[in-house]
């Protein structure tokens, strides 16, 4: 087609990789999903096998490219990945020398707990992050001490997943990382947009083993897949990809993706630089400041981020333990078809965390359980508790109910889930016709013409609004009474006392 650009997006998530073929005129042409394993060798450890993932990608990518008609053949590949996950690999072949340590892994908790406030503030002032086990730097520190020191002089490289995939796809020609992914490591100085030597020394990460930094829309040549020769254009962390989609397609400044965790990003004004944001958001419960994207010959854009530990993974745990197999059974229900007062109230912190950036531990609980509680009541209660936990942050952050939020992720395909999120959050939500916000968002970096996207708005049920407000008030009281909440710092006190819930 004349004037058509086609991009094949590689979207590497936490449980599967997706291949999405997207056109500037025909929009989404296809989407394939290929699962891979997640492994838990010890309590709190979460890993993937790099060679397994590469095998799945190489086979599925080659097969797809071989099958495409000429008119569907992509001009570029794009790459979106789970952000903080890291590994070591060999120079040349790019064979993994370590497991992929997932962003969910918390084996470095002792390292984090041993940091004092001065050290935490030092990291925040350079990177915009509140350091936790979530950050890549602590995982790289672990790999250096536990694996590199035992390798008897073998040379290696290290980085996040997009860096490794690019290295593999280009047969070692390019060792690079995009700015958005690098901003999640706690090693990138957001004032200079360079790897920070003092931070690398602090975490004992050799700076010469880190990749070169590139813009999110920088073209990378030399990709070889079977008999196919391609270039990469568009590399971004998955949540920044979703935010880019929200901004470019829907002209919305906030994205909320329900995946393994839930991730809320808010794009800041172009006039605000990193120091402006640091000065505006002080205190340990202030949001993460992250680099949204950096394009060639343009100034960087920044975003505020709130990363919620509990969403899809916790839901799967709950479904398994109550033997609730089919979420689609809820899809055709609406809020009028069940009595919400019969549902328990849920504090949905099954991972032991509320925000991934917080140090505190949190209790999870169900309240008002009775012999009449059905398995679907537990699921609905979890949906509602998830919405309330996000609502509390939205209120504290001052994100007004009138501000649009584009939501995505597989759970948003469930109509009842989306309705409960809208009413639980106390605001209307916008849902795209394409739920793969990250995978399509990264493809947009390679497109000159951005296609229009159909959306639907999920609005508050005004008849149910008083009930949701009442239950949110009760939920907040229960949160305050929870011992771990009472012993935490003042974020919840501010939220609850502000609303006169105690």
N, C-alpha and C positions, 0 to 999 in steps of 0.2 A: 504493500500500500504506500502511496506517495506521502511523504512526511511522517511516516510511522517509525517510532523507536520502540524496540523490544528489549527488555532486560530479563535475565534469568537470575532470580534472587535466591541465595543460599541463606536460610534462616535457621541457625543452630541454637535450639532452645535447650531446656533443662532435661527433657525426656525424649525428644525427637528432633530430627532435622527436616525442614520443609524446603521443597523446591517450588518456587512460584514464578511462572512465566507471565510477565505483565507488559502490556502494550499501551502506548500513549493514545491510541485511538480505540482499540478493542478492549482495553482494560484487562482484567484478569482472564488469562486464557486457560491456565490450568494451575492446580496446586496438588503436589504429592507430599505425603508425609511418611517418613521412614523412622521408626523408633530405634532407640539404642538403650543399652543397659545403664542402670545406676546402681552403684554398689556401696555397701555400708560395712566396711571391714571391722570397725569398732564403733562404740556408741559415740555419736556426734560427728563421725567421719562420713563424708559423702564424696564419692569418686566416680569417674568415668574412665573407660579404657580408650586411650587415644587411638590405638591401632584399630580397635573395633569401629570407632566413629569414622576414621579415615576410610576404612574398608567399605562401610555403608555409603559414605559420600562418593567415593571414587566410582563404585559400581553403579549407583543410582544416577549420578550425573552423566556418566558416559552413556548409559543406556538411554537416558532421556534425550541427550544431544543427538545420538544416532537415529532416534525415532522422529525427529522434528522435520516437518516439511520446510522447504526453502522460505516460504512466506512467514513461518513462525520462528525462524532462527534468530537468536538474540544478538544484538550488537555488543552487549556487555554482560558480564556477571557482576552481581552485587553481593555483599556479605554483611549479615547481621548476626551477632552472637550474644549468648549469655555473657555478661560483662566481666565479672571479677574472677572467673575461673582461670586457673593457670596450669602450666606444665613446663617441663624441660624437654629438649629434643636435641638430636645430633646435628652437627654441621654437615651440610651436603644433602643427605637423604631426608633429614627431618623426622627421623624415627623417634618416637616418644621414649624418653629415658625415665619418666616418672608417670604415675597415674595423673590424670587431670583432677586436680583438687577443686571441687565445685565451690561456687559462691556460697552455697548453703553450709559448707563444712565449718565446724567450730573447734577444730583441734588446737587452734592457737589461742584459746581462751585464757590460758595462764599468762601468756605474753601480754595480752590486752589488760588483764587485771593487775599486772605488775606496773603498768604505766601510771605515772602521777599526773596531776592536772596540768602542770607546766608542760609536760611532754605532749599531752593531748591538745593543748592550746597551740603549741608549736606546729603540730601537724595540720590542725584546722586552719591556721593563718596562712599556710603555704598552699594547701590543697582544697580547702572548702569542705573537707570531710571530717566527721567525727569518727575516729578510728575504732573499728570493731573487727571481729573475726571475719566479717563480710568483705573487708578490703583486701585487695590482691597482695599488698606489701607484706602482710603477716604470713601469707601462704608461701610467698617467694622466700621469705626468711626461713621458714620451716624447710623448704626444699634445699636451700643452700646448706643448712646445718645437718640435715638428716640424709641427704642423698649426694650432693655435690662433694662434700668432704670425704666421701667413701668411694669416689669414682677414680681414684688413683691417676689423676692428671688427664683423664679423658676430657676433651673439649666439648662444649655444649652452648646452647642458646636457651633463653627463657622468655616467657611472655604470656599474654592472654591469648584467647583462642583465635581471634581474627588474625593475629600476627603469625601464629603457627599455620593456619589454613592457607594464608597467602604464600608463606614460605614453601609449603608442600605443593600448592597449585602451580607455582612458578619454578619448581625444581631448584629451589634455593637461590634464585636470582634476586629476590626481594625480601629483605628482613625489615618489616615496617609495622607500625601500629598507628591507627587513626587517633586523633586528638580526643574524641569523645570516650573511647575505650581507655585510653591512657589516663584520663582524668579520674577514673574509678580505682586506680591502683594505690593511691596515696603516695605516689612518687613523682607526680607531675606538678610542677609549680605553676599555678594558674595565673600568676603575675607575669612570668617570663615565657610561659608555654614551652618549657624545656624540662627534661629530667632534672630533678633537684639533687645536686651532689651531696648536700648535707642530709637529706632524707634517705638517700641510698646508703650513706654511711650509717645512719641511725638504724636502718633495718638490715644492715650487712648484706645488701644486694649489690653485686658488682655492676656498675653503671655501663661497663663495656659489653655486658651480656644483654643489654636491653635494646629493643629495636629503634630504628630511626622513626621520627614522628612525621606524619603526613596529614594533609587536609582530608576531610571526609569525602570530597568529590574529586580527589586527585586520581588521574588515570594510571593504572598499573598494567604494564604490558607483560607478555611472555608466558601467559597461562597455557598449559598443555594438558589436555584431557583426552586420552586415546588419540584419535586422529584429528582432534579439534584444536585450533589455535584461537585464543580469545584474549580479551583484556578485561580487567576489573575496573569498574567505576562506581563508587558508592560503597563505603565501608563505615559502619556505625554500630555502637552498642544498641542492644535491642530496644531499651526503653527510650533512648534518644531518637531511634527510628520511628517509634510510635508518635513521639511529640512532633517530629518533622512532618509526618503524615497529617496530624491534626492541624498544624499551621498551614501547610501548603495546599491541602485538599479541602479542609473544612473551615479554614480561617479561624481556628479556635486555638487559644493559648495554653490549654491544659489537656493532658491525656491521663487516663486511668486505665491500666491494663490489669485484668484479672487472669493471672497465670498460676505458676507454682506458688509465688507470692503475689501481692498486689502492689502496683507501683504508680504513684501519682507524681507527675511532673508539671511544673508551671513555668512557662517561658517568660523570662524577665524582659523589661524594656531594653531596647537597643542602646539607650543612653546610659544605662548602668553598667559599669565595669566591675571586675571582681572585687576591688577594694570597696566600692560603693556598697556591694552586697554584704561584704564582711561587716562593714560599719552598721548596716541596717539590721542584721540578724545575729544577735549576740546571745550567749548562753547555751548551755549544753543541749537544750531541747529545741533550739532553732533548727530549721531545715538544713539538709545537705545543700551545698552549692556545687553544682556540677557544670561542666562544659557541655552545652547542648550540641553544638556543632561548630566547626571552623571550615569555611569554604575558601577555595583558592582566591587570593586577592581581596578577601573580605575580613572584617574584624570578627572575632569570635562572638558567639551568642551563648548566654548562660541561662541556666534554669535552676529552680528550687526543686528539691526532690524529697518525698516521704516514701520510704520503702517499708511495706507491711509484711511481716514475716509469714503471716498465716493467710492462706487462700486455698488454692487447688490441692496442694499436698495435704494440708490438714483435713480438707473435705474428704479426700480419698481415705485417710486414716479413719475418719468417723464412719464413712460408708462401710468400710471393711468390718468395723467392730460392731455395727448394728445390723450388718448383713442387708444393706440397702443397695441393690445392684443397679437399678435403672433410673437415672435422673430424668430421662426423657418422659417418664410417667408424670412428672410435675409440669412439663412444658405447656400442656393444654389447660392447666388450672389458672384461675385468676384470683385476685384477692377476695372476691365475694364468695368463693367456694369453700373457704375454711375459716374457722374461728381462731384468730390470732391469739386471743386470750387463753386458749387451751395449750398454746405452745410454750415450752420453757423459755427462759431468758438465758442467753449464751454469752459467756466471756470466751472468745474464740482463740485463746492464746496457747494452742496445743504445742507449739514449738518452744514454749517458754519465753518467747519474745513478743513484744508488741511491734515496735519499730525496730528494723534491723540495725539502726544507728544508735540505739539506746543500750546502755550497759545493764539496766535492771532486768531481773527475771520477773515473770508475770505468771500468775495462776490462771488456769482455764477451768471453767465451771459451767454446769447447767443448773439453773434454779427453777423452782416451781414444777418439778417433775412429779407426775402422778401415775397411778396405775392405768389411767386412761390415755396416757401419752403414746402416740403411735410413732412408728419409725419415721414417717414423713414429717412429723412435728419436730423431730430432732434436726432434720435437714433444713427445714424452714427456719428454725431457731438459729442455726448456724449462719444461714444467709443473712438474717437480720442482724446478728451479732457482728458479723463482718462489716456490714454497712454502718452500724453504730460506731465501731472502732475507727472507721475512716471519717465519719462525720465529726467526731470529737477533734480530730486533727484539722479538718477543714475550718471548723469554727475558731480554733485557737490561731490558725494561720491567717484568718481574716479573709478567706476566699468567699466572696459573697454568693448568696443563693442565686443571684441573677447571672453569675458568670457561667458560661457554657463549659462543659467538660465532655470531651469525646471519650467514650469507653470502648474497650475492645478485649479480645481474649475469648477462648472457647466457651466459657460460662455464659457469656452474653447472648449466645444462641438460645439459651433457655429463657423463655418469656417470663416465667414466674420469678426467676432469679433477677432479671433486669427490673421487674416491677418492684420487688422488695428492695433492691438497691436504691432505686429512685426515691421511694417513700421513706426508706430508712435514712438516706442521706438528706432528705428534706429538700430535694431539688430535681429539676428535670435533667435528663441525660440524653446525649446524642449518640446513637449507635450507627456505625458505618455499615454499608452493605458488605464490605469486606472486613472480616474480623481479624485478619492477619496484619495488624497495623505495623508491626516491626518489619516484616518481610517486604511489604509493599512500600513502607516508608523509606527504606534504604534504596529501593529501586528508583525512587523519585530523584535521587541525587544525580542519576544518569540521564534523566529525561529533560528535554528542552521544553516540552509542552506537558503541563500537568492536566490529566483528565478530570472531569467532574465525577463526583461520587454521590450516589443516592444515600440518604440517611433517613433514619426514623427517630422521632423524639419520644422518649418514654417519660410521661408526665406524672406528677403526683396525683393520686386519687384523693380528691378533696374530701370525699366521704370518710376515707380511712385516715386522713391526716391527723385528726385529734388523737386517734388510737396510737399511731406511731409516735407522736410527741409524748404521750403518756408513757409508753413502753421505753422510750429513750431516757426519760426521766428516771424510771425505775432501774433501768440498766446502769445508769450513771451512779445511782445510789449504791447498787451492788458492787460496782467497781471500787467505789470509795471504801466500802466495808471490807473488801478483800485485803487480807493482811499485807500481801506483797505490794499492793497499790498504796496502802497507807504508809509503808516504809520507803516508798520511792521518793524521788525529788518532787518539785512543786508543779510539774506540768499538769497532772490530773487535778491537783488542788485548784489551780487556776481555772481549769475547764469547769469543774463542778461548782466551785464557789461563785464563779461568774454567772452561772445559771441558777443560783440559789437552790441547788439540789440537796443541800445538807441542812 
